[in-house]
Amino acid sequence: MALITSQPTIVGTAATREEMNAYFRARGFDPLPGLRVALSFYRDLDRVVAFDIHSANILKDRRGIVFPIDAIVLATDEELGRIVERLRERA
């Protein structure tokens, strides 16, 4: 089995750290501390985590609309949920 996806080309500039934070916070996500490579976010409402949030993966078009184009978004299972809770406790 293969999964094939496509998306239209998005022409834009890299979103700033502030724009990325604002985008995810507006959607109910809180920053997930402790991961140094890129920004990460967690939403309690549905136990969803978003990883790999950085300027190469989040673009802003000329209208100012922010597009996450290559974020890793997962519903947490039991194991990932424990990891997320440990990270949140450290904050």
C-alpha positions as CSV (number, residue, x, y, z in Angstrom):
1,M,0.0,0.0,0.0
2,A,1.2,3.5,-0.7
3,L,0.0,6.9,0.4
4,I,0.4,9.7,-2.1
5,T,-0.4,13.3,-1.2
6,S,-0.1,16.6,-3.0
7,Q,-0.7,20.2,-2.3
8,P,-0.7,23.4,-4.4
9,T,2.5,25.3,-4.5
10,I,2.5,28.0,-1.8
11,V,4.6,31.0,-2.6
12,G,5.5,33.0,0.5
13,T,8.1,33.8,3.1
14,A,9.1,32.0,6.2
15,A,6.9,32.8,9.1
16,T,8.5,34.3,12.2
17,R,8.7,32.6,15.5
18,E,6.0,35.0,16.8
19,E,3.7,34.3,13.8
20,M,4.1,30.5,14.3
21,N,3.3,30.9,18.0
22,A,0.3,33.1,17.3
23,Y,-1.0,30.7,14.6
24,F,-1.0,27.6,16.9
25,R,-2.2,29.5,20.0
26,A,-5.2,30.8,18.1
27,R,-6.1,27.2,17.4
28,G,-5.9,26.2,21.1
29,F,-2.4,24.8,21.2
30,D,0.1,25.6,24.0
31,P,3.9,25.5,23.5
32,L,5.4,22.2,24.4
33,P,8.7,23.0,26.1
34,G,11.8,20.9,26.3
35,L,12.4,20.1,22.6
36,R,15.2,22.2,21.2
37,V,15.3,21.4,17.4
38,A,12.0,23.2,16.5
39,L,8.9,24.5,18.1
40,S,6.3,22.0,19.3
41,F,2.7,22.5,20.5
42,Y,0.1,20.5,22.4
43,R,-3.7,20.8,22.6
44,D,-5.4,19.3,25.6
45,L,-8.8,19.4,24.1
46,D,-8.2,16.5,21.7
47,R,-4.7,15.4,22.9
48,V,-3.0,16.5,19.6
49,V,0.6,17.4,19.4
50,A,2.3,19.3,16.6
51,F,6.1,18.8,16.0
52,D,8.7,20.2,13.6
53,I,7.4,23.7,13.6
54,H,10.1,26.0,12.1
55,S,10.5,28.6,9.4
56,A,11.1,26.1,6.6
57,N,7.8,24.3,7.4
58,I,5.5,27.3,8.1
59,L,5.1,29.9,5.3
60,K,3.2,33.2,5.1
61,D,1.7,34.3,1.8
62,R,1.5,37.9,0.5
63,R,-1.9,38.3,2.2
64,G,-0.3,37.4,5.6
65,I,-2.0,34.0,5.8
66,V,0.1,31.4,7.6
67,F,0.3,27.9,6.1
68,P,1.8,25.0,7.9
69,I,3.1,22.9,5.0
70,D,5.2,20.2,6.6
71,A,4.3,20.0,10.3
72,I,4.0,16.6,12.0
73,V,0.6,16.5,13.7
74,L,-0.3,13.4,15.8
75,A,-3.1,12.3,18.2
76,T,-1.3,11.1,21.3
77,D,-1.5,7.5,22.2
78,E,-0.7,6.3,25.8
79,E,3.1,6.3,25.3
80,L,3.3,9.7,23.6
81,G,0.9,11.1,26.1
82,R,3.3,10.2,29.0
83,I,6.2,11.8,27.1
84,V,4.2,15.0,26.6
85,E,3.1,15.1,30.2
86,R,6.7,14.8,31.4
87,L,7.8,17.6,29.1
88,R,4.9,19.8,30.4
89,E,5.9,19.1,34.0
90,R,9.4,20.4,33.4
91,A,8.2,23.8,32.2
